[in-house]
Amino acid sequence: MNISIPNWLIILSGIGQIFTALIYPYIRHQVFDWYNDVKQLKPLNQEIAKTYGRYIQGLNFSFGTIAILLTNELQNQTKLAVALTGLIAAYWVGKVATQIAYYPMYEIPKRRLFKIGSYFMNTLFVLFALVNTLLFLKNIVGFYKL
């Protein structure tokens, strides 16, 4: 089984992941009114919520940068490529599963921009999950052939 993933698709996925990191604060503030909700938490819980938000933003940016700068290395079927693509795939598959299971779409404000944006973002999340799962499968199959 030889899985071929074009470099442009990996780079496109990387650009999209960086985009999600950059747009994340806008979505939290404008779409979900997140900061006002967080203010209702106890101070320590506020900081924990903000920290996790930064982790998400940092991971998205980092995964995107890795995809853009290390496109070939993500496909070279080494132990590190298996581990890294497995991690990134699990992250995005988990995001998609969580999005479907726990984030009811009717809670998004009814503005047209937000509705279109939700479909666009969900499409990006599925793209990231698919590209990275394919990379992981390519690496794991190639690694065990060695």
N, C-alpha and C positions, 0 to 999 in steps of 0.2 A: 504494500500500500504506500504509494508515494503522494504525499499531500504537497501541493504547490500553492504558496501564498505570495502574491505579488508584493514587492516592496512598497509600491504606491499605496496599497491597501493598509499596510502596517503603519505607514507614515500618516495617512489620512486618519486612522484610528488615533494615532498619537496627537495630531493636531486637535482632534475632537476632545480628547481627554484634557488637554491643556485648556481648551475652550470651557469645558465644564468647571475646571478649577477657577477660571477667571470670572465666570458668570455666577458662580455659587453664592457670593455675598449678595448680589442683586436679587436672586431668587429667594434667598432667606428673608431679605428685608421687604422687597416689594410684593412678592407673591404670597408668602406665608406669614408675614408680620411676626417673624421668628423672635426678633429682639424683644418685643413687648411680651411675648409668651415667656421668654427666658427670665425676664425681670420678675415674674411671679414666683420663681424658684428661690430657695434659700441661697445665700451667697456662695457657699461651696458648690452647690449643684449648678449654679450659674456658670461658675468657672469650669466645671467638668463639661457642661454642654458646649461652651465656647471652645474648649480644648479639643473635644471630639470633632467639632466643626472644622477646626484648623487641620486636624489629622486627615479628614476626608479631602479637604482642599489640597493639602500637601501630597497625599497619595495620588490623587488624580493628576496633579501637575508632574509629579515624579514619573509616574507610569507613562505619561505622554512624552516626556523628555527622553526616557529610555527608548521608547518606540521609534522616535525620530532619529536619535543619535546612534543607536545600537541595533538598527534594523537587521543587519546580517547576523549579528551575534545572537539575536533572539531565535534564529533558525538553525543554529549550528549543531544542534543535537548533543550538546555536552550536558553534564550533570547540572551545571549552573543554568543553562538554558531551560532544562526540564523544570528545575525548581522555580525559576523566576516566572516563566510563562504559566506554570501551574498556579503560583500565587496570584498573578494578575488575573488569570481566568477565573479562579475561585472568587476573587473580589468582585468581578463584574457579574458573574453568574449569580452570586449572592445578592448583589444590588438589584438585578432584574427580578429575582424571586421575591425579594423583600418588597419591591415596588408593586408587584402584582398582588401579593398576599396581604400587605399591611397598609398600603397608602391608597386609600379610596380616592379615586379621581374626582368624585363629586365635591371634594373639599377645596379644590383649586378654585380661586375666584373666577367668576363667569366672564371676565373680560376676554375678548377674542384673542388678543395677543398671548394671554396666558394659556388659553386652550390650545392654540397652535404650538406654542412653546412646549407644552407638556408632551404633545405627540412627537415633536422634534427631539426633545431630550430623551424620551423613552426609546426612540429609534436609535439614537446615539448609544444608549446603554446596551441595547441588543447588539449593535455593531461591535462594540468593545468586547462583549461576552463572546460573540462568535469568532472574531479574529483571534482573540487570545486563547480560546479553547482549541481552535484549529492549530495555532502555534504549539500549544502544549501537546496535542496529539501527534503532530509532526515530530516534535522533539522526543517524545517518549517512544514512539515507534522506531525512529532512527537510532536512538540510544540503545535500545535492546537488540537491534540488528548488529551493532558493533561487536 
